[in-house]
Amino acid sequence: MLALQKHIRDGIPDQGTSSGFNSDKMRSTEKIKRVLSKNIQYYLRDRGMTIQELQEKSGLGIGTIDSVIAANTVRGITITTLQVLADALNVSPGDLVDD
């Protein structure tokens, strides 16, 4: 309880006491990035679309799309970007993150 109070007092979000918390979260984030990448590539092939066509249809920058497809985004993507990609591929956002 004192540790939680210290985190609150210091303005630091409590991330639990488990030393594996950050590594578990990172593994989960990396898995989502890989699934998203795999699914985007699948839908591109399925629709006969190129990355350039996806860029034109979505209005996203080619660098953003390349990073998402390479599962190489620093912080992941926003819900808005996910929705824009889904709309451009004519699928639901859930289709892009479903394993």
Residue frames relative to the residue before (quaternion, step in Angstrom):
aa qw qx qy qz dx dy dz
M 1.0000 0.0000 0.0000 0.0000 0.00 0.00 0.00
L 0.6399 0.5292 -0.3323 0.4472 3.58 0.98 -0.80
A 0.6311 0.5284 -0.3396 0.4553 3.59 1.01 -0.77
L 0.6474 0.5078 -0.3152 0.4730 3.58 0.98 -0.86
Q 0.6481 0.5055 -0.3216 0.4701 3.59 0.94 -0.83
K 0.6369 0.5215 -0.3304 0.4618 3.58 1.01 -0.78
H 0.6453 0.5130 -0.3200 0.4669 3.59 0.97 -0.84
I 0.6612 0.4903 -0.3090 0.4763 3.57 0.92 -0.87
R 0.6626 0.5132 -0.3050 0.4523 3.57 0.90 -0.94
D 0.7353 0.4190 -0.2287 0.4811 3.57 0.94 -0.89
G 0.4827 -0.6815 0.4309 0.3417 3.59 1.26 -0.10
I 0.5107 0.6235 -0.4234 0.4138 3.55 1.23 0.40
P 0.4171 -0.7071 0.4948 0.2851 3.61 -0.69 0.95
D 0.4353 -0.6862 0.5176 0.2677 3.55 -0.95 0.88
Q 0.1171 -0.8070 0.5775 0.0383 3.56 -0.72 1.06
G 0.6518 -0.5251 0.3182 0.4452 3.55 1.13 0.53
T 0.5078 -0.6559 0.4697 0.3023 3.49 -1.30 0.15
S 0.5199 0.6458 -0.4150 0.3748 3.57 1.25 -0.18
S 0.4099 -0.7152 0.5083 0.2492 3.55 -0.81 0.97
G 0.6561 0.5198 -0.3140 0.4482 3.59 1.21 -0.36
F 0.3853 0.7561 -0.4672 0.2480 3.59 1.25 -0.11
N 0.7255 0.4375 -0.2627 0.4618 3.59 0.65 -1.06
S 0.6680 0.4903 -0.3189 0.4601 3.60 0.94 -0.77
D 0.6250 0.5162 -0.3425 0.4750 3.62 1.05 -0.67
K 0.6500 0.5082 -0.3093 0.4729 3.57 0.95 -0.87
M 0.6518 0.5145 -0.3168 0.4583 3.59 0.97 -0.85
R 0.6459 0.5103 -0.3271 0.4641 3.60 0.95 -0.84
S 0.6452 0.5204 -0.3126 0.4639 3.57 0.98 -0.83
T 0.6525 0.5095 -0.3011 0.4733 3.58 0.95 -0.88
E 0.6600 0.5029 -0.3064 0.4665 3.57 0.93 -0.88
K 0.6309 0.5239 -0.3368 0.4628 3.60 1.01 -0.75
I 0.6477 0.5110 -0.3211 0.4651 3.58 0.91 -0.87
K 0.6383 0.5257 -0.3271 0.4574 3.59 0.95 -0.83
R 0.6655 0.4978 -0.3012 0.4676 3.60 0.95 -0.89
V 0.6495 0.5085 -0.3156 0.4690 3.60 0.95 -0.86
L 0.6385 0.5251 -0.3163 0.4654 3.58 0.93 -0.90
S 0.6564 0.5156 -0.2980 0.4632 3.57 0.90 -0.94
K 0.6665 0.5065 -0.2934 0.4617 3.56 0.86 -1.01
N 0.6938 0.4827 -0.2824 0.4537 3.58 0.87 -0.92
I 0.6254 0.5159 -0.3468 0.4716 3.60 0.97 -0.74
Q 0.6570 0.5055 -0.3129 0.4635 3.58 0.92 -0.87
Y 0.6227 0.5387 -0.3336 0.4591 3.57 1.03 -0.80
Y 0.7144 0.4518 -0.2678 0.4623 3.59 0.78 -1.02
L 0.5835 0.5486 -0.3774 0.4649 3.60 1.09 -0.55
R 0.6728 0.4805 -0.2925 0.4804 3.60 0.86 -0.98
D 0.6575 0.5396 -0.3043 0.4289 3.57 0.89 -1.00
R 0.7568 0.3637 -0.1915 0.5082 3.58 1.03 -0.79
G 0.4359 -0.7158 0.4444 0.3163 3.57 1.28 -0.01
M 0.4277 0.7047 -0.4515 0.3415 3.56 1.16 0.64
T 0.3444 -0.6924 0.5901 0.2319 3.51 -1.24 0.56
I 0.6518 -0.4792 0.3970 0.4334 3.55 -1.29 0.19
Q 0.6174 0.5473 -0.3377 0.4530 3.59 1.05 -0.77
E 0.6635 0.4905 -0.3059 0.4749 3.60 0.96 -0.83
L 0.6201 0.5248 -0.3364 0.4763 3.57 1.06 -0.73
Q 0.6389 0.5242 -0.3198 0.4634 3.56 0.98 -0.82
E 0.6748 0.4918 -0.2958 0.4640 3.58 0.89 -0.92
K 0.6967 0.4802 -0.2752 0.4564 3.57 0.91 -0.92
S 0.7271 0.4342 -0.2388 0.4751 3.59 1.03 -0.77
G 0.3535 -0.7361 0.4979 0.2920 3.56 1.09 -0.71
L 0.4924 0.6457 -0.4354 0.3886 3.59 1.28 0.12
G 0.5742 -0.5844 0.4452 0.3613 3.54 -1.21 0.46
I 0.5837 -0.5978 0.4207 0.3534 3.54 -1.10 0.70
G 0.6093 0.5565 -0.3455 0.4468 3.60 1.09 -0.65
T 0.6326 0.5229 -0.3226 0.4715 3.56 1.04 -0.81
I 0.6802 0.4849 -0.2901 0.4671 3.56 0.85 -0.98
D 0.6400 0.5214 -0.3276 0.4597 3.59 0.93 -0.84
S 0.6631 0.5090 -0.3066 0.4553 3.60 0.94 -0.87
V 0.6547 0.5013 -0.3139 0.4706 3.57 0.97 -0.83
I 0.6790 0.4846 -0.2948 0.4661 3.58 0.88 -0.90
A 0.6876 0.4505 -0.2770 0.4976 3.59 1.07 -0.68
A 0.3510 -0.7371 0.4902 0.3053 3.61 1.31 -0.10
N 0.4883 0.6850 -0.3779 0.3867 3.51 1.15 0.77
T 0.3549 0.7278 -0.5159 0.2794 3.58 1.11 0.54
V 0.5315 -0.6513 0.4400 0.3157 3.56 -1.00 0.81
R 0.8265 0.1695 -0.0523 0.5342 3.58 0.80 -1.00
G 0.5942 -0.5071 0.3925 0.4855 3.58 1.19 0.06
I 0.4898 -0.6370 0.4848 0.3453 3.58 -1.15 -0.50
T 0.5389 -0.6110 0.4660 0.3450 3.52 -1.23 0.37
I 0.6491 -0.4887 0.4086 0.4158 3.55 -1.32 0.30
T 0.6264 0.5482 -0.3344 0.4419 3.58 1.01 -0.78
T 0.6625 0.4901 -0.3030 0.4786 3.58 0.93 -0.89
L 0.6213 0.5329 -0.3358 0.4660 3.58 1.01 -0.80
Q 0.6661 0.4989 -0.3012 0.4655 3.60 0.92 -0.90
V 0.6460 0.5225 -0.3187 0.4562 3.59 0.95 -0.86
L 0.6559 0.4971 -0.3089 0.4768 3.59 0.96 -0.86
A 0.6471 0.5181 -0.3151 0.4621 3.57 0.95 -0.88
D 0.6532 0.5112 -0.3154 0.4609 3.61 0.90 -0.88
A 0.6659 0.5101 -0.3009 0.4536 3.57 0.94 -0.90
L 0.7202 0.4006 -0.2327 0.5164 3.58 1.13 -0.64
N 0.3834 -0.7516 0.4490 0.2940 3.58 1.36 -0.03
V 0.5335 0.5519 -0.4398 0.4662 3.55 0.91 1.08
S 0.5379 -0.5810 0.4671 0.3936 3.57 -1.23 0.06
P 0.6314 -0.5226 0.3931 0.4167 3.62 -1.15 0.42
G 0.6172 0.5629 -0.3408 0.4313 3.57 1.05 -0.73
D 0.6038 0.5636 -0.3506 0.4415 3.58 1.10 -0.68
L 0.6814 0.5023 -0.2892 0.4469 3.58 1.07 -0.69
V 0.7656 0.3410 -0.2017 0.5069 3.60 1.11 -0.52
D 0.4931 0.6573 -0.4302 0.3738 3.58 1.29 0.05
D 0.3462 -0.7484 0.5317 0.1934 3.54 -0.81 1.04
